[in-house]
């Protein structure tokens, strides 16, 4: 059965019905020997595919933790369960459901919804009630500039999405006898909040190396033509070209880079996979660098799931119909692992003690390292860079965790 066809309240392992008992005061919701977590997530609506991927990741973690003996608090072992509501991919509905989880169901531990827009809707609510939430599906940088104390994210936030290209370019330069500060960059980004967050991270990291930005332009609103910008790039010959315009922008850029035979040693862009660049452009897509949160070929590992590849194998065996474990599922699993670690280190159901334990997280997982900044975003896990090589996505950065070496310099395809 395709897991994407499943309906709410039938996908999950250990879903809880309403009416469970609640402990008094600022304590976690515990029913007998079971700790209850809550999440309003998208089982229907436009985010449903990825919402179900994330819920499957949550549930795989719950099953694995419970099978291994559960969570130990105060000398006792507890099982985990998750209370899900379907937010129908609507931020306002997600906010109402978060209120219900807290006020009606009495749940004090939250897992995030799918997406930045829904997480932005629920974060003020969890903050108001001082309810810790570990989220895995909202990369927006803006979530971590609001002064929230109860929000924690395991994934790399938006300003990191192409910033890792800068470190990789510097590494390549040094290996080839050049100085990183001599590299010249071209930036082409859509004028939307997400892409501009990505741009801000690139600019910040480039400034650390002293790299020079020789072109900085905005993609047109209709995302139909950047030939004038590419003409400038051909004339100025930058060392690195970075682009972000979601899947439509990636497809348009790849097409015109091919048509105009643009030669830049390093070209990186977001949304390569969703834009189906390999399928649509064949050999001319070779050499593009593409960011992702996680990949099964990474050498990350932990005691619970083993390697990234072993997690992928277990996920596919548990949820039929997947060709690979989506990174949305992997990071959701990591979020539950963070909860387990915090509960055990706090050794208490006092909310403030648990919040402090969450803030002090320093965890190695199959998904990557997790360590939170004072703002709650993950400082320890860089974005993964995959390069399209011979029609396949191969991980080339971070280099210490990569499965392949970067092919450099990229040359324009004659195909």
For each residue, the residues with C-beta under 8 A, 3 or more apart:
1: 5 6 320 321
2: 5 320 321
3: 6 11 52 53 56 319 320 321 322
4: 48 49 52 53 321
5: 1 2
6: 1 3 10 11 43 52
7: 10 11 43
8: 11 43 44 84 85 86
9: 12 15 84
10: 6 7
11: 3 6 7 8 43 52 55 56 59
12: 9 15 55 58 59 62 82 84
13: 59 60 62 63
14: 59 62 63 66 79 80 81 82
15: 9 12 81 82 83 84
16: 20 31 34 36 81 82 83
17: 20
18: 83 104 105
19:
20: 16 17 29 31 36 105 106
21: 31
22: 29 105 106
23: 27 28 29 30 349
24: 27
25:
26: 108 130 350 351 352
27: 23 24 30 108 349 350 351
28: 23 35 36 108 109 343 349 351 354
29: 20 22 23 35 36 105 106 107 108 109
30: 23 27 34 35 36 78 349
31: 16 20 21 34 36
32:
33: 70 76 77 78 79
34: 16 30 31 78 79 80 81
35: 28 29 30 71 73 78 79 80 81 109 343
36: 16 20 28 29 30 31 81 82 83 105 107 109
37: 80 81 82 83 107 109 110 111 336 339
38: 82 83 84 85 101 102 105 107 109 110 111
39: 55 58 82 83 84 85 101 110 111 112 113
40: 84 85 86 87 93 94 97 98 101 113 118 122
41: 51 54 55 84 85 86 87 111 113 114
42: 45 46 47 48 50 51 52 86 87 88 89 113 114 115 118
43: 6 7 8 11 48 51 52 55 84 86 88
44: 8 48 86 88 89
45: 42 48 87 88 89 90
46: 42 89
47: 42 50 51 89 114 115 118
48: 4 42 43 44 45 51 52 89
49: 4 52 53
50: 42 47 53 54 114 115 137 326 328
51: 41 42 43 47 48 54 55 89 113 114
52: 3 4 6 11 42 43 48 49 55 56
53: 3 4 49 50 56 57 326 328 329 332
54: 41 50 51 57 58 114 136 137 328 329 331 332
55: 11 12 39 41 43 51 52 58 59 84 332
56: 3 11 52 53 59 60 315 318 319 329 332
57: 53 54 60 61 136 315 326 328 329 330 331 332 333
58: 12 39 54 55 61 62 82 111 332 333 335 336
59: 11 12 13 14 55 56 62 63 82
60: 13 56 57 63 64 314 315 318 319 329 333
61: 57 58 64 65 332 333 334 335 336 337
62: 12 13 14 58 59 65 66 80 81 82 336
63: 13 14 59 60 66 67 318
64: 60 61 67 68 304 305 314
65: 61 62 68 70 71 80 304 336 337 340
66: 14 62 63 69 70 79 80
67: 63 64
68: 64 65 304
69: 66 72 77
70: 33 65 66 77 78 79 80
71: 35 65 77 78 79 80 340 343 344
72: 69 75 76 77 78 344
73: 35 76 78 343 344 346 347 348 349
74: 347 348 349
75: 72
76: 33 72 73
77: 33 69 70 71 72
78: 30 33 34 35 70 71 72 73
79: 14 33 34 35 66 70 71
80: 14 34 35 37 62 65 66 70 71 336 339 340
81: 14 15 16 34 35 36 37 62
82: 12 14 15 16 36 37 38 39 58 59 62 111
83: 15 16 18 36 37 38 39 101 105 107
84: 8 9 12 15 38 39 40 41 43 55
85: 8 38 39 40 41 97 100 101
86: 8 40 41 42 43 44
87: 40 41 42 45 90 91 93 94 97 113 118
88: 42 43 44 45 93
89: 42 44 45 46 47 48 51 114 115 118
90: 45 87 93 94 118
91: 87 94 95 117 118 120 121
92: 95 96 121
93: 40 87 88 90 96 97
94: 40 87 90 91 97 98 113 118 121 122
95: 91 92 98 99 121 122 125
96: 92 93 99 100
97: 40 85 87 93 94 100 101
98: 40 94 95 101 102 110 122 125 126
99: 95 96 102 103 104 125
100: 85 96 97 103 104 105
101: 38 39 40 83 85 97 98 104 105 107 110
102: 38 98 99 105 106 107 108 125 126 129 131
103: 99 100 106 129
104: 18 99 100 101
105: 18 20 22 29 36 38 83 100 101 102
106: 20 22 29 102 103
107: 29 36 37 38 83 101 102 110 131
108: 26 27 28 29 102 131 132 351
109: 28 29 35 36 37 38 131 132 339 354
110: 37 38 39 98 101 107 122 126 131 132 133 134
111: 37 38 39 41 58 82 133 134 135 136 332 335 336 339
112: 39 119 122 133 134 135 136 137 138 153 335
113: 39 40 41 42 51 87 94 118 119 122 135 137 138
114: 41 42 47 50 51 54 89 118 137 328
115: 42 47 50 89 118 119 137 138
116: 119 120 138 139 140 142 143 194
117: 91 120 121
118: 40 42 47 87 89 90 91 94 113 114 115 121 122 138
119: 112 113 115 116 122 123 135 137 138 140 143
120: 91 116 117 123 138 140 142 143
121: 91 92 94 95 117 118 124 125
122: 40 94 95 98 110 112 113 118 119 125 126 133
123: 119 120 126 127 133 143 146 148 151
124: 121 127 128
125: 95 98 99 102 121 122 128 129 131
126: 98 102 110 122 123 129 131 132 133 150 151
127: 123 124 130 148 149 150 151
128: 124 125
129: 102 103 125 126
130: 26 127 149 150 351 352 355
131: 102 107 108 109 110 125 126 150 351
132: 108 109 110 126 150 152 351 354 355 358
133: 110 111 112 122 123 126 150 151 152
134: 110 111 112 152 153 154 335 336 338 339 358
135: 111 112 113 119 138 151 152 153 154 335
136: 54 57 111 112 153 154 155 328 331 332 334 335
137: 50 54 112 113 114 115 119 155 328 331 332
138: 112 113 115 116 118 119 120 135 143 153 155
139: 116 153 155 156 157 158 161
140: 116 119 120 143 157 158 193 194 197
141: 144 145 157 158 159 197 200 201
142: 116 120 145 146 193 197
143: 116 119 120 123 138 140 146 148 151 153 157 377
144: 141 148 151 153 157 373 375 376 377
145: 141 142 375
146: 123 142 143
147: 375
148: 123 127 143 144 151 375 376
149: 127 130 355 376
150: 126 127 130 131 132 133 355
151: 123 126 127 133 135 143 144 148 376
152: 132 133 134 135 338 358 359 361 372 376
153: 112 134 135 136 138 139 143 144 157 372 376 377 378
154: 134 135 136 331 334 335 338 367 370 378 381
155: 136 137 138 139 293 331 378 381
156: 139 160 161 293 378 381 382 383
157: 139 140 141 143 144 153 160 197 377 378
158: 139 140 141 161 194 197 198 201
159: 141 163 197 198 200 201 204
160: 156 157 163 164 201 382 383
161: 139 156 158 197 198 201 244 270 291 383
162: 165 166 198 201 202 242 244 268 270 291 383
163: 159 160 166 167 198 201 202 204 205 383
164: 160 167 168 291 382 383 384 385 397 398
165: 162 168 169 202 240 242 266 268 289 291 385
166: 162 163 169 170 202 205 206 208 209 211 240
167: 163 164 170 171 205 382 397 398
168: 164 165 171 172 266 289 385 396 397 399 406
169: 165 166 172 173 180 183 211 239 240 266
170: 166 167 173 174 180 183 209 211
171: 167 168 174 175 399
172: 168 169 175 176 266 406 408
173: 169 170 176 178 179 180 182 183 239
174: 170 171 177 178 179 180
175: 171 172
176: 172 173 408
177: 174
178: 173 174 182 183
179: 173 174 182
180: 169 170 173 174 183 209 210 211
181: 209 210 211
182: 173 178 179
183: 169 170 173 178 180 209 211 212 239 240
184: 211 212 213 214 236 237 238 239 240
185: 202 206 211 212 213 214 215 238 239 240 241 242
186: 213 214 215 216 233 236 238 240 241 242 264
187: 199 202 203 213 215 216 217 242
188: 215 217 218 219 226 229 241 242 243 244 245 253
189: 195 196 198 199 218 219 242 243 244 245
190: 195 218 219 223 244 245 246 249
191: 195 196 218 219 221
192: 195 196 246
193: 140 142 196 197
194: 116 140 158 197 198 244 246
195: 189 190 191 192 198 199 244 245 246 270
196: 189 191 192 193 199 200
197: 140 141 142 157 158 159 161 193 194 200 201
198: 158 159 161 162 163 189 194 195 201 202 244 270
199: 187 189 195 196 202 203 244
200: 141 159 196 197 203 204
201: 141 158 159 160 161 162 163 197 198 204 205
202: 162 163 165 166 185 187 198 199 205 206 242
203: 187 199 200 206 207 213
204: 159 163 200 201 207 208
205: 163 166 167 201 202 208 209
206: 166 185 202 203 209 211 213
207: 203 204 210 211
208: 166 204 205
209: 166 170 180 181 183 205 206
210: 180 181 207
211: 166 169 170 180 181 183 184 185 206 207 240
212: 183 184 185
213: 184 185 186 187 203 206 216
214: 184 185 186 236 238
215: 185 186 187 188 229 232 233 236 238
216: 186 187 213
217: 187 188 226 229 232
218: 188 189 190 191
219: 188 189 190 191 223 226 243 245 249
220: 223 224 225 226
221: 191
222:
223: 190 219 220 245 248 249 252
224: 220 252
225: 220 228 252 256
226: 188 217 219 220 229 230 252 253 256
227: 230 231 256 260
228: 225 231 232
229: 188 215 217 226 232 233
230: 226 227 233 234 256 257 260 262
231: 227 228 234 235 260
232: 215 217 228 229 235 236
233: 186 215 229 230 236 237 238 241 262 264
234: 230 231 237 260 262 263
235: 231 232
236: 184 186 214 215 232 233
237: 184 233 234 264
238: 184 185 186 214 215 233 241 264
239: 169 173 183 184 185 264 265 266
240: 165 166 169 183 184 185 186 211 264 265 266 267 268
241: 185 186 188 233 238 262 264 266 267 268
242: 162 165 185 186 187 188 189 202 267 268 269
243: 188 189 219 249 250 253 267 268 269 270
244: 161 162 188 189 190 194 195 198 199 249 269 270 271
245: 188 189 190 195 219 223 248 249 250 252 253 270 271
246: 190 192 194 195 249 250 270 271 274
247: 250 251 271 274 275
248: 223 245 251 252 275
249: 190 219 223 243 244 245 246 252 253 269 271
250: 243 245 246 247 253 254 269 270 271 272 274 275 277
251: 247 248 254 255 275 276 277 280
252: 223 224 225 226 245 248 249 255 256
253: 188 226 243 245 249 250 256 257 269
254: 250 251 257 258 269 275 277 280 281 284 285 288
255: 251 252 258 259 280 281
256: 225 226 227 230 252 253 259 260 262
257: 230 253 254 260 262 267 284 412
258: 254 255 261 281 284 412 413
259: 255 256
260: 227 230 231 234 256 257
261: 258 412 413 414
262: 230 233 234 241 256 257 267 412
263: 234 409 410 411 412
264: 186 233 237 238 239 240 241 267 410
265: 239 240 408 409 410
266: 165 168 169 172 239 240 241 289 408 409 410
267: 240 241 242 243 257 262 264 287 288 289 410
268: 162 165 240 241 242 243 288 289 290 291 385
269: 242 243 244 249 250 253 254 272 288 289 290
270: 161 162 195 198 243 244 245 246 250 290 291
271: 244 245 246 247 249 250 274 275
272: 250 269 275 277 285 288 290 386 388 393
273: 276 277 290 292 393
274: 246 247 250 271
275: 247 248 250 251 254 271 272 280
276: 251 273 279 280
277: 250 251 254 272 273 280 281 285 288 290 388
278: 281 282 285 388 391 392 393
279: 276
280: 251 254 255 275 276 277 285
281: 254 255 258 277 278 284 285
282: 278 285 391 415
283: 286 391 413 415
284: 254 257 258 281 412 413 415
285: 254 272 277 278 280 281 282 288 388 391
286: 283 388 389 390 391 407 410 413
287: 267 387 388 389 407 410 411
288: 254 267 268 269 272 277 285 387 388 410
289: 165 168 266 267 268 269 385 386 387 396 406
290: 268 269 270 272 273 277 385 386 387 388 393
291: 161 162 164 165 268 270 383 384 385 386
292: 273 295 327 383 384 385 386 393
293: 155 156 327 330 331 383 384
294: 298 308 327 330 331 367 368 384
295: 292 298 308 327 384 386 393 395
296: 308 309 311 312 324 325
297: 308 309 394 395 403
298: 294 295 308 368 384 395 401 402 403
299: 307 308 401
300: 307 308 364 365 366 367 368 369 401
301: 305 306 307 308 310 364 366
302: 305 306 337 363 364 365 366
303:
304: 64 65 68 337 365 366
305: 64 301 302 310 311 314 333 365 366
306: 301 302 310 311 366
307: 299 300 301 310 311 366
308: 294 295 296 297 298 299 300 301 311 312 330 366 367
309: 296 297 312 313
310: 301 305 306 307 313 314 366
311: 296 305 306 307 308 314 315 325 330 333 366 367
312: 296 308 309 315 316 324 325
313: 309 310 316 317
314: 60 64 305 310 311 317 318
315: 56 57 60 311 312 318 319 322 325 329 330
316: 312 313 319 320 322 323 324 325
317: 313 314
318: 56 60 63 314 315
319: 3 56 60 315 316 322
320: 1 2 3 316
321: 1 2 3 4
322: 3 315 316 319 325 326
323: 316
324: 296 312 316
325: 296 311 312 315 316 322 329 330
326: 50 53 57 322 329 330
327: 292 293 294 295 330 331
328: 50 53 54 57 114 136 137 331 332
329: 53 54 56 57 60 315 325 326 332 333
330: 57 293 294 308 311 315 325 326 327 333 334 366 367
331: 54 57 136 137 154 155 293 294 327 328 334 335 367
332: 53 54 55 56 57 58 61 111 136 137 328 329 335 336
333: 57 58 60 61 305 311 329 330 336 337 367
334: 61 136 154 330 331 337 338 365 366 367 368 370
335: 58 61 111 112 134 135 136 154 331 332 338 339
336: 37 58 61 62 65 80 111 134 332 333 339 340
337: 61 65 302 304 333 334 340 341 363 365
338: 134 152 154 334 335 341 342 358 361 363 370
339: 37 80 109 111 134 335 336 342 343
340: 65 71 80 336 337 343 344
341: 337 338 344 345 357 361 363
342: 338 339 345 346 354 357 358 361
343: 28 35 71 73 339 340 346 354 357
344: 71 72 73 340 341 347
345: 341 342 357 360
346: 73 342 343 350 353 354 356 357
347: 73 74 344
348: 73 74 353 354
349: 23 27 28 30 73 74 354
350: 26 27 346 353 354
351: 26 27 28 108 130 131 132 354 355
352: 26 130 355 356
353: 346 348 350 356 357
354: 28 109 132 342 343 346 348 349 350 351 357 358
355: 130 132 149 150 351 352 358 359
356: 346 352 353 359 360
357: 341 342 343 345 346 353 354 360 361
358: 132 134 152 338 342 354 355 361 372
359: 152 355 356 372 374 376
360: 345 356 357
361: 152 338 341 342 357 358 370 371 372
362: 370 371 380
363: 302 337 338 341 369 370 371
364: 300 301 302 369 370
365: 300 302 304 305 334 337 368 369 370
366: 300 301 302 304 305 306 307 308 310 311 330 334
367: 154 294 300 308 311 330 331 333 334 370 381
368: 294 298 300 334 365 380 381 382
369: 300 363 364 365 380 381
370: 154 334 338 361 362 363 364 365 367 378 380 381
371: 361 362 363 378 379 380
372: 152 153 358 359 361 376 377 378 379
373: 144 376 377 378 379
374: 359
375: 144 145 147 148
376: 144 148 149 151 152 153 359 372 373
377: 143 144 153 157 372 373
378: 153 154 155 156 157 370 371 372 373 381
379: 371 372 373
380: 362 368 369 370 371
381: 154 155 156 367 368 369 370 378
382: 156 160 164 167 368 397 398
383: 156 160 161 162 163 164 291 292 293
384: 164 291 292 293 294 295 298 395 397 398 401
385: 164 165 168 268 289 290 291 292 395 396 397 398
386: 272 289 290 291 292 295 393 394 395 396
387: 287 288 289 290 393 394 396 404 406 407
388: 272 277 278 285 286 287 288 290 391 392 393 394
389: 286 287 392 394 404 407
390: 286
391: 278 282 283 285 286 388
392: 278 388 389
393: 272 273 278 290 292 295 386 387 388
394: 297 386 387 388 389 403 404
395: 295 297 298 384 385 386 401 402 403 404
396: 168 289 385 386 387 399 402 404 405 406
397: 164 167 168 382 384 385 402 406
398: 164 167 382 384 385 401 402
399: 168 171 396 402 405
400:
401: 298 299 300 384 395 398
402: 298 395 396 397 398 399 405
403: 297 298 394 395
404: 387 389 394 395 396
405: 396 399 402
406: 168 172 289 387 396 397
407: 286 287 387 389 410
408: 172 176 265 266
409: 263 265 266
410: 263 264 265 266 267 286 287 288 407
411: 263 287
412: 257 258 261 262 263 284
413: 258 261 283 284 286
414: 261
415: 282 283 284
